[in-house]
Each structure stands twice: as C-alpha cells, then as structure tokens.
C-alpha cells in the first residue's frame, strides 16, 4: 500500500509541475559563426536563403528534423530541438 501511495504522490507532483515544450530549429551558419532560432522550416527561409544555408526548403523538409535529425554541410548546421518551459504558477 505504501508503494501505491508513493507513486500517486509522484504523479500528483508531476502534474502540478508540468513543463511545456515548443519545437525550435537551430541554424548555425559556419561563415561568421551566426546562430538563428526558428519555430518552423518556412520561417528559416523568410530570413535566410537556400544559398546561405546550403539546402533547399523542400530538401530540408524531407530530412526529418522532427525526429532528431541534423543537417550538416559546409555552410550550416541545422538541428531541431525543444525549448522547455515550466508552468507559470501565480
């Protein structure tokens, strides 16, 4: 019985401390060592060109960044990650 109450206590604690995750795409340009953070693949191409990052939008969408993929070429390193935010308590 003690184990069940302990598990329930942990579950309740985790429910009150929910974290919220947002997809983030990190683009690091090799030339100039600049870093950019975007919320979607189309957002990348609203700021940078395919020539600047070394890959076309259609090719980048096929790679599967959402599955933890990384694109690395001579011009850029592109990877997807998650921005972790905690629940705001007032």
N, C-alpha and C positions, 0 to 999 in steps of 0.2 A: 504494500500500500504506500509505503514511503517513496518508492521509486516513481510511482504514478503521479503522486502529488509534486514531486520534484520536477518531472517532465512537464506537467501542467504549468508550474511556476515559470519555467524557462520559456515555454510557449507564450504565456501572457506577457512576459518581459519583452520578448522579441516583437510581439505585436505592437507594443507601445513605443518601441524604438525602430519602427520601420524606416528603411532607407529608400530613397528614390533614386533611380538610375536613369541617366539620359545618355543616348548614343552620342559620341564625339568622334570626329575623324581628324586625326593629327597629320598635317602635311609639313614635313621638314624639307626645305629647299637646301640642296647641297651648296649651291652658289650663294654666298652671302650669309649662309647659316641662319636663315629666317625660319620661324615657326608660325604656323597658322592652325587654327582650330575651327572646325565647321560642324554643323548639325546634319548635313546631308551631302551627298556627292554632287548634286546640281549646284549647291552653294559654293563648292570649290571653284567651279567653272564660271561663277559670276564674278570672281575676284582674280583668279589665275587662268592662264591659257594652257591648252594642251601642250604647247611647245615649252612652256616654263616648267611643267611638271613631268614631261616626258611620256604621257599616256593620254589617250583619248577617253572621253567620258564613257562611251559605250564599252570600252575595254575594261575600265575600272569597275563598272557596274557588274561585269561578268566575273570578275576575280573572286568576289565573295568576301568582302571585308567584314561583313557582319558575323562571319564565322571565325573571326580572329585572324584573318589573313593579313599579310603585309606585302606591300608592293615596294620593291627597292630597285631603283635604276640609277643611272649616272646623274640624273637631275634632282630626284626627290626620293624621300622615304615616306610612304603613306600607310598609316595603320589606323584601325578602328579601336576604340576603347569605350569605357563607360565612365561618366562623371558621376560620382557617388555623393549624394546629398542626404543629410539627415532630416528627419521630420522636424518641422518647426513646432516647438511647444511654447505655448503662451500661458 
